[in-house]
């Protein structure tokens, strides 16, 4: 993340971190390294670390399937990150089996509940990342429902839930979403 910032990135994201693990963390200031560390109390390891260079620029990307857990995590990290991003695009079996990632695309009511709870609980921006639906005509209403929760931005991965990096992305769907007039970055 620091390298990306050094090369001019405006914001950087953590890897997807799962809410259960983040809830076990305690916040500690590491005076030696001049960092803020979030330490897993059970495994006694650093789960997330940030520093002054990232202040106002690092986004915590969270995997979650539960509004209450998401809020607990957001409150713990709120003072040390620029925003909270809910990953609704991860296609990995672990995420899907836990109701996270792309599983939230099939459970839009839970996705909206999570985003709405986060928006009302913390003072920092809330964003999410999704994957496209089969068509632009299916993707646009999905995006509109998520944006209606009051999120600050949405990232759209231009692949379907079963597609991986070796598959060709579908930027025309993102273009259609942008041209539909949705008023959010």
N, C-alpha and C positions, 0 to 999 in steps of 0.2 A: 504494500500500500504506500509506503514511504517513497519508494522508487517511482511509482506512478505520480505521486504528488510532486516529486522533484522534476519530473518531465512535463508538468503543467496540468495535470488532472485537477478538476474543480472539486470532485467528490470521489471517494473510494468506498468500497463495500467490504465487509468481512465475508468470509465464507459462510455458508448456511450453518447456523448453530441451532441445535434443537432446544426447545423450551425446557424440557425436563432437566437437561444438563445445566442450562443457564440458571435455573431456579436454585440449584445447589451451590451456586457461587457466592463468595463473599468478596467485597471490594476492598482492595488494599493498595495504598500508595507505596510504591517502591522508590524510596529515596535514592538508592544507589543508581538505578537505571533511569530515574526521573520518568517513571511510567505509572499508569494506573492499571493494576492487574486484577482480573476477576478469576479467583481461584476456586476450583471445584473442591469443596470441603471433604468429600468422600475420597476422591482419587488424589487429592493434594497436588494438582497440576494447574498450570495456567490455561484457561479456556479462551480468554480474550485479553488482549493487552493493547493499550493505546497510550499516546503521548501528546505533548503540547503541539507538535507539528501537525497532528491530525485534528486538533480542536476545531470544531465547526465544519469538518470535512469528512468524517468517517461515519458511515451508515452501518448499523448492526442489522445483518440479514438473519431473520429468525424463521425456523421451521416450527409451525404450531398447528394444532387442530382444535384449540380450546381458548376461548376468549379470556377466561379467568387466569390461566397460566400465562397467556400473552401479556396481559396487563401487569402481572407480578414481575415479569422479566423487564418490561418497558420501564416500570418505575425504578427498578434496580439500576438500569443503565442510562436513564434519562439525562443525567447531568454530565455524562461523559461521551455521548455520541450526538451527532447532528440530526439523526433521524432513525426511525425503526422501519425496516422493510420486511414485509411478510412474504416469504417465498411461496407462491402459489403456482410455481412452474416446474418444480423438481419432479422428474419422472422416475426417480430411483425407487425400487421396490420397498425399501425401508420407509421412505417418506409416504408412499401411497398406502402401505399397510397400516400406518399410523394415522391415516386420515389427513395427512399434510400434503404439501406440494400440489401436484396436479389433481389429487383427490378432492381438493377444495373447489376445483372447477365444476365437479359434479355435485357439489354440495354448496351452492351459491348462498343459501340462507346462512349457513355456518360461516362462510367467508365474510359475508357482510356483517354478521354479528361480531366477529373478531375485529374487523377494521373499525366498526362503530365504537366498540368498547375501548380500543386503543385511542381513538380520536378524543374520546371524552375523558380519558384518564391521564394523559400526559400532555406536556406543553410543546413537545417537539413534533416535527412533521412525521406523518405516517404515510408510507408508500407500499406498493406491492408489485410483485413480478408475476406475470402469467404467461402462458403459452396460447397460441392462437387456436381457435376452434377449427372445424373442418372448412368453413368458408368465412369470408368477411361478413356476410349477412348474419352469421351466428356469433361472430366475435364482437361486433359493434354493440349489440344489446348487453352482452356480458360485461364489456368494458363500462358501459353507461351505468349498469347496476353497481359496480364497484366504485366508480367515481362519485356516485350519489351518496356514498357514505361520508364524503368530505375529505378523502385522501388528498395529499398534496401532489402526487405524481404516480404514474403507472409505467412500468417497464414491460414491454411486450417482446417475448422471445418469438421469433418468426418461424417457429417449427411447431408441428402438432405434438401431442403428448407422447406418441410412440416413436417420434423421430429423434435421431441422435446427431452428433456433429458431422457424421459422414453423409447425412441427408441434406439436400439442397433446401435452404430456407425459402420462405414465401414473403418477401418484402412487400409485395402488392397488397397483402392483407393489412399490414401496418399502414401503408399509404392510405388505404380505404378508411381505416380508423381515424387517422389524422384529418382526412378530408371530410369526415362525417360531422365535424364541428365540435367534438368533445373538447370542453374547455379545461384541460388540465395538461401539464407537461407529461 
